Amino acid sequence: GQNIDQPTEMTATEGAIVQINCTYQTSGFNGLFWYQQHAGEAPTFLSYNVLDGLEEKGRFSSFLSRSKGYSYLLLKELQMKDSASYLCAVRRGRGSYIPTFGRGTSLIVHP
Amino acid sequence: DADVTQTPRNRITKTGKRIMLECSQTKGHDRMYWYRQDPGLGLRLIYYSFDVKDINKGEISDGYSVSRQAQAKFSLSLESAIPNQTALYFCATSGEDSYEQYFGPGTRLTVT
């Protein structure tokens, strides 16, 4: 099975940097996803990491360490519109390859 | 127009009623999924289909059934709705490698 852990809620200030962590335990690993979900809306894809290291995409970056079962999503220059839930999802290396989602981290950005 | 659509967007029904949620996609993907989302529990997979002739149970399929009417259409049915099926339901699609998933706007279902 899989065990995915991320903080329930975080708060940060507009213009700041925030790091959202995700730890996982899985038998086999084939990639980690981050999705953003605004309240009442559909999740939207942010990033995918399958190799160790940092992937940068504009204000958002995602890091993976497979040996530690650890990832983080880094959001820079926070804007009010970044207030949302951030979902970590892990894909196993066998079977259906469908990712399993963590419970999500609710990020509140205040002025 | 949205690539993945769901109908209805909101539904209130009574315990014991049969209800169907519908999903259509124009992305040309073979793979389609149904999830439910509950506060504090994240997205949980109910059923998935990798092509028209393929249907598979997810982690929480009890009380649900699905039908894949065509490549573009995947319906979720609750045969006899119960209050703990009150949730936000999402349909999603993806390409062959189950990489990035594209989610519909969701259906908010309330069972009273």
HADDOCK unambig.tbl for C-alpha pairs under 7 A between the chains (distance, minus, plus):
assign (segid A and resid 41 and name CA) (segid B and resid 105 and name CA) 5.95 0.50 0.50
assign (segid A and resid 42 and name CA) (segid B and resid 103 and name CA) 5.75 0.50 0.50
assign (segid A and resid 42 and name CA) (segid B and resid 104 and name CA) 6.17 0.50 0.50
assign (segid A and resid 42 and name CA) (segid B and resid 105 and name CA) 5.06 0.50 0.50
assign (segid A and resid 42 and name CA) (segid B and resid 106 and name CA) 6.47 0.50 0.50
assign (segid A and resid 43 and name CA) (segid B and resid 103 and name CA) 6.36 0.50 0.50
assign (segid A and resid 45 and name CA) (segid B and resid 100 and name CA) 6.58 0.50 0.50
assign (segid A and resid 97 and name CA) (segid B and resid 98 and name CA) 6.32 0.50 0.50
assign (segid A and resid 98 and name CA) (segid B and resid 98 and name CA) 5.93 0.50 0.50
assign (segid A and resid 101 and name CA) (segid B and resid 42 and name CA) 6.54 0.50 0.50
assign (segid A and resid 101 and name CA) (segid B and resid 43 and name CA) 5.93 0.50 0.50
assign (segid A and resid 102 and name CA) (segid B and resid 42 and name CA) 5.99 0.50 0.50
assign (segid A and resid 103 and name CA) (segid B and resid 40 and name CA) 6.04 0.50 0.50
assign (segid A and resid 103 and name CA) (segid B and resid 41 and name CA) 5.15 0.50 0.50
assign (segid A and resid 103 and name CA) (segid B and resid 42 and name CA) 3.95 0.50 0.50
assign (segid A and resid 104 and name CA) (segid B and resid 42 and name CA) 6.12 0.50 0.50
